[in-house]
Amino acid sequence: MASSEVQKQVGDAPLPGNGMTNASPATRTAAFFSDTRVLGILQKIAVYIILIGGLAVVLFPLAWMLSASIKPKSEIFSYPMTWIPSTPLFSNYPKGLAVMQFGRALTNTLLIAIPSVLGQAVSCALVGYGLARFRFPGRDALFILVLATMMLPSQVTLIPTYVIFSRLGLVDTFWPFWLPAWLATSGFNIFLFRQFFMTISPELEDAARIDGAGVFDIFWRIFLPLSKPVIATVVLFSFVFYWNDFFGPLIYLPSTQNKTLQLMLMNFQQFYTTDWGPMMAAMVVIIIPPLLIFFFAQRLFIQGVVFTGVKE
Amino acid sequence: MAKMGRLERQRAIQGWLFVSPFVVGFLLFFAGPMLFAAFISLNQWPVLGDPTFVGTLNFQNMLSDNLFWKSLKITTIYTLFSVPLGMIAGLALAMLLNQKIRGMALFRTLYYVPAVITGVALALLWWMMFNTEYGLINGALRLFGVDAIPWLTTTNWVLPALIIMSLWQVGGGVVIYLAGLQGIPSELYEAASIDGATGWSRFWHITIPMLSPVLLFNLVLGVIGSFQSFTNALIMTNGGPSQASLFFVLYIYRSAWLYNQMGYAAALSWALFAVILIMVIVIFRVTSARVFYAGGSTRGGF
């Protein structure tokens, strides 16, 4: 990794420290050594100050939300603001959940998310495997199509897809979410699987084939067990996607009994604007699952993002 | 293609079987709908009831529709500010987060947190933050003696407010910049230092060229994402005040689900597709000479 050198580019240290410039004579290094060290320490302090200051700004809204979620109405609007209310009002939480009809909204969200996540994982793994381990006419063109779908804004196909589901009588059901999910419609997931399967040594596959294993056996018994990190990444990303999805539920789920958490959260604003506390509490509850997933699976999460951004 | 052997043909068939979910999905949910959208756009098409063929009337109406041009302009202005500002802030942050100091892993994690929050909760949070009387932002400005700014209720302030809001999430792009920065060989910086290059010139002559594929990637995805902006405008302002935050996708949504004009909405979606395609092509054309792919590959980056 280049970080020790890269760091210099932001600072104004004239020469890299730590005597890493092997080419420069020892005497010059010695002359500069004390200077660069002082500069290095000053630079580090400056970096800390900027990073901590920036972090305060970035996390301020979240801290404010958390604090307001246990405040009575009067204190949310008081100035100057207080961080910890004199008497924490935890009843904002049950109140907020009740307004959202939390139980039913959560059930709907999970009824959409779980089968869809499963479908994305299975179908995209199959397609990724096909693209990575087989040679057939049209394969490269197909892969370019996969990448193209990643670039296509979903709104472009929204109207016709809605018209089709509407004519099929499937509006206000969960089929508009399940059906595309099982047909490998996430280019991102296909891409992740394909890139991973490309890295697996062909010898494993050859050995299994000689032992008489069928293609599906090889996929199921050899490749899938090896690809647990990718499966986890795909599952987590897809779950967060469906958890946060708003546009799809907004147009496909008009009746209250089918509404998801995101839709019920929107209702808050329309019918409950006078009292921010319960609304903030509901927001905190909705944000927690993606945050937990992020914190506990950070490595996978960030690898997933980076993988699509830099690889290939 | 030369004649394939029996085994090769068998492998090819198996390959096609594995990719068949995508083939079906592509036909049903990408190619089919695109063509169907073209057909819908030639009709007057209510959600329920029978369509009437009207030829290119929807497209003619679109060109003389003030709101079409207005929403296109609003979305373009938003993109022109939020994408470059986000890229500059993201790169600056990535360079800070690329330093070797204690506790860096924690900083990286915490800066990423806002990017995890999306959808309705994000919009509601900022809707409250921008509240003129009680919002956190005007509260903070008051400390500096700045009068309350009517962020979401005046036509002049609503787009700046949404652009500021978009900058809150730059941490999301930072991971990609970080990976890019860490991929730059340290020898390049060492060699430049020996030649007497200062920090600034090393930034312009090494960091920027070496990062150019990553910058291009973030630029293209940023523009595409920015043209899809919808949720924030719907929830925070509902396109207002006086349509000043009527983003393009919000206008598509209204045409289809509020005004019941699927034909017109389909014409608008085709326009969205065309605009994005043109912008992406322009970006690639303009940058093709300037994007540097290490290793001489012309197909890196994407």
HADDOCK unambig.tbl for C-alpha pairs under 7 A between the chains (distance, minus, plus):
assign (segid A and resid 1 and name CA) (segid B and resid 182 and name CA) 5.63 0.50 0.50
assign (segid A and resid 2 and name CA) (segid B and resid 182 and name CA) 5.52 0.50 0.50
assign (segid A and resid 2 and name CA) (segid B and resid 184 and name CA) 6.51 0.50 0.50
assign (segid A and resid 2 and name CA) (segid B and resid 185 and name CA) 5.95 0.50 0.50
assign (segid A and resid 2 and name CA) (segid B and resid 186 and name CA) 4.76 0.50 0.50
assign (segid A and resid 3 and name CA) (segid B and resid 98 and name CA) 6.13 0.50 0.50
assign (segid A and resid 3 and name CA) (segid B and resid 99 and name CA) 6.39 0.50 0.50
assign (segid A and resid 3 and name CA) (segid B and resid 100 and name CA) 6.61 0.50 0.50
assign (segid A and resid 3 and name CA) (segid B and resid 182 and name CA) 6.18 0.50 0.50
assign (segid A and resid 4 and name CA) (segid B and resid 100 and name CA) 6.23 0.50 0.50
assign (segid A and resid 5 and name CA) (segid B and resid 186 and name CA) 5.83 0.50 0.50
assign (segid A and resid 5 and name CA) (segid B and resid 189 and name CA) 6.64 0.50 0.50
assign (segid A and resid 6 and name CA) (segid B and resid 186 and name CA) 6.98 0.50 0.50
assign (segid A and resid 7 and name CA) (segid B and resid 98 and name CA) 6.42 0.50 0.50
assign (segid A and resid 7 and name CA) (segid B and resid 99 and name CA) 4.91 0.50 0.50
assign (segid A and resid 8 and name CA) (segid B and resid 199 and name CA) 6.74 0.50 0.50
assign (segid A and resid 9 and name CA) (segid B and resid 199 and name CA) 4.59 0.50 0.50
assign (segid A and resid 9 and name CA) (segid B and resid 200 and name CA) 6.84 0.50 0.50
assign (segid A and resid 9 and name CA) (segid B and resid 202 and name CA) 6.36 0.50 0.50
assign (segid A and resid 9 and name CA) (segid B and resid 203 and name CA) 5.95 0.50 0.50
assign (segid A and resid 10 and name CA) (segid B and resid 95 and name CA) 6.98 0.50 0.50
assign (segid A and resid 10 and name CA) (segid B and resid 199 and name CA) 6.31 0.50 0.50
assign (segid A and resid 11 and name CA) (segid B and resid 199 and name CA) 6.55 0.50 0.50
assign (segid A and resid 12 and name CA) (segid B and resid 199 and name CA) 5.59 0.50 0.50
assign (segid A and resid 14 and name CA) (segid B and resid 198 and name CA) 6.01 0.50 0.50
assign (segid A and resid 15 and name CA) (segid B and resid 193 and name CA) 6.09 0.50 0.50
assign (segid A and resid 21 and name CA) (segid B and resid 190 and name CA) 6.42 0.50 0.50
assign (segid A and resid 47 and name CA) (segid B and resid 96 and name CA) 6.66 0.50 0.50
assign (segid A and resid 55 and name CA) (segid B and resid 111 and name CA) 6.68 0.50 0.50
assign (segid A and resid 58 and name CA) (segid B and resid 168 and name CA) 6.57 0.50 0.50
assign (segid A and resid 77 and name CA) (segid B and resid 134 and name CA) 5.66 0.50 0.50
assign (segid A and resid 123 and name CA) (segid B and resid 21 and name CA) 6.29 0.50 0.50
assign (segid A and resid 126 and name CA) (segid B and resid 18 and name CA) 5.29 0.50 0.50
assign (segid A and resid 126 and name CA) (segid B and resid 19 and name CA) 6.55 0.50 0.50
assign (segid A and resid 127 and name CA) (segid B and resid 18 and name CA) 5.35 0.50 0.50
assign (segid A and resid 127 and name CA) (segid B and resid 19 and name CA) 4.17 0.50 0.50
assign (segid A and resid 127 and name CA) (segid B and resid 21 and name CA) 6.83 0.50 0.50
assign (segid A and resid 127 and name CA) (segid B and resid 22 and name CA) 6.47 0.50 0.50
assign (segid A and resid 129 and name CA) (segid B and resid 18 and name CA) 6.97 0.50 0.50
assign (segid A and resid 130 and name CA) (segid B and resid 15 and name CA) 4.89 0.50 0.50
assign (segid A and resid 130 and name CA) (segid B and resid 18 and name CA) 4.82 0.50 0.50
assign (segid A and resid 130 and name CA) (segid B and resid 19 and name CA) 5.35 0.50 0.50
assign (segid A and resid 131 and name CA) (segid B and resid 19 and name CA) 6.89 0.50 0.50
assign (segid A and resid 134 and name CA) (segid B and resid 11 and name CA) 6.57 0.50 0.50
assign (segid A and resid 134 and name CA) (segid B and resid 12 and name CA) 6.71 0.50 0.50
assign (segid A and resid 134 and name CA) (segid B and resid 15 and name CA) 5.23 0.50 0.50
assign (segid A and resid 135 and name CA) (segid B and resid 12 and name CA) 6.11 0.50 0.50
assign (segid A and resid 136 and name CA) (segid B and resid 12 and name CA) 4.56 0.50 0.50
assign (segid A and resid 136 and name CA) (segid B and resid 15 and name CA) 6.60 0.50 0.50
assign (segid A and resid 153 and name CA) (segid B and resid 228 and name CA) 6.81 0.50 0.50
assign (segid A and resid 155 and name CA) (segid B and resid 269 and name CA) 6.85 0.50 0.50
assign (segid A and resid 156 and name CA) (segid B and resid 269 and name CA) 4.91 0.50 0.50
assign (segid A and resid 156 and name CA) (segid B and resid 270 and name CA) 6.57 0.50 0.50
assign (segid A and resid 156 and name CA) (segid B and resid 273 and name CA) 6.25 0.50 0.50
assign (segid A and resid 157 and name CA) (segid B and resid 30 and name CA) 6.59 0.50 0.50
assign (segid A and resid 157 and name CA) (segid B and resid 33 and name CA) 5.50 0.50 0.50
assign (segid A and resid 157 and name CA) (segid B and resid 34 and name CA) 5.96 0.50 0.50
assign (segid A and resid 159 and name CA) (segid B and resid 37 and name CA) 6.97 0.50 0.50
assign (segid A and resid 159 and name CA) (segid B and resid 262 and name CA) 6.83 0.50 0.50
assign (segid A and resid 159 and name CA) (segid B and resid 266 and name CA) 6.01 0.50 0.50
assign (segid A and resid 160 and name CA) (segid B and resid 33 and name CA) 5.21 0.50 0.50
assign (segid A and resid 160 and name CA) (segid B and resid 36 and name CA) 6.02 0.50 0.50
assign (segid A and resid 160 and name CA) (segid B and resid 37 and name CA) 5.19 0.50 0.50
assign (segid A and resid 161 and name CA) (segid B and resid 33 and name CA) 5.96 0.50 0.50
assign (segid A and resid 180 and name CA) (segid B and resid 25 and name CA) 6.63 0.50 0.50
assign (segid A and resid 183 and name CA) (segid B and resid 21 and name CA) 4.85 0.50 0.50
assign (segid A and resid 183 and name CA) (segid B and resid 22 and name CA) 5.82 0.50 0.50
assign (segid A and resid 183 and name CA) (segid B and resid 24 and name CA) 6.73 0.50 0.50
assign (segid A and resid 183 and name CA) (segid B and resid 25 and name CA) 4.67 0.50 0.50
assign (segid A and resid 184 and name CA) (segid B and resid 21 and name CA) 5.82 0.50 0.50
assign (segid A and resid 184 and name CA) (segid B and resid 22 and name CA) 5.03 0.50 0.50
assign (segid A and resid 184 and name CA) (segid B and resid 25 and name CA) 6.18 0.50 0.50
assign (segid A and resid 185 and name CA) (segid B and resid 22 and name CA) 6.63 0.50 0.50
assign (segid A and resid 185 and name CA) (segid B and resid 25 and name CA) 5.87 0.50 0.50
assign (segid A and resid 185 and name CA) (segid B and resid 26 and name CA) 6.98 0.50 0.50
assign (segid A and resid 244 and name CA) (segid B and resid 118 and name CA) 6.46 0.50 0.50
assign (segid A and resid 244 and name CA) (segid B and resid 119 and name CA) 5.57 0.50 0.50
assign (segid A and resid 245 and name CA) (segid B and resid 119 and name CA) 6.86 0.50 0.50
assign (segid A and resid 246 and name CA) (segid B and resid 119 and name CA) 6.37 0.50 0.50
assign (segid A and resid 262 and name CA) (segid B and resid 120 and name CA) 5.96 0.50 0.50
assign (segid A and resid 265 and name CA) (segid B and resid 120 and name CA) 6.87 0.50 0.50
assign (segid A and resid 266 and name CA) (segid B and resid 120 and name CA) 6.40 0.50 0.50
assign (segid A and resid 283 and name CA) (segid B and resid 121 and name CA) 5.49 0.50 0.50
assign (segid A and resid 287 and name CA) (segid B and resid 117 and name CA) 6.48 0.50 0.50
assign (segid A and resid 290 and name CA) (segid B and resid 116 and name CA) 6.61 0.50 0.50
assign (segid A and resid 291 and name CA) (segid B and resid 116 and name CA) 6.52 0.50 0.50
assign (segid A and resid 302 and name CA) (segid B and resid 175 and name CA) 6.81 0.50 0.50
assign (segid A and resid 306 and name CA) (segid B and resid 175 and name CA) 6.40 0.50 0.50
assign (segid A and resid 306 and name CA) (segid B and resid 176 and name CA) 5.15 0.50 0.50
assign (segid A and resid 306 and name CA) (segid B and resid 179 and name CA) 6.68 0.50 0.50
assign (segid A and resid 309 and name CA) (segid B and resid 176 and name CA) 5.98 0.50 0.50
assign (segid A and resid 309 and name CA) (segid B and resid 217 and name CA) 6.92 0.50 0.50
assign (segid A and resid 310 and name CA) (segid B and resid 176 and name CA) 6.99 0.50 0.50
assign (segid A and resid 310 and name CA) (segid B and resid 214 and name CA) 6.62 0.50 0.50
assign (segid A and resid 310 and name CA) (segid B and resid 301 and name CA) 6.10 0.50 0.50
assign (segid A and resid 311 and name CA) (segid B and resid 301 and name CA) 6.97 0.50 0.50
assign (segid A and resid 312 and name CA) (segid B and resid 300 and name CA) 6.32 0.50 0.50
assign (segid A and resid 312 and name CA) (segid B and resid 301 and name CA) 6.67 0.50 0.50
assign (segid A and resid 312 and name CA) (segid B and resid 302 and name CA) 6.44 0.50 0.50
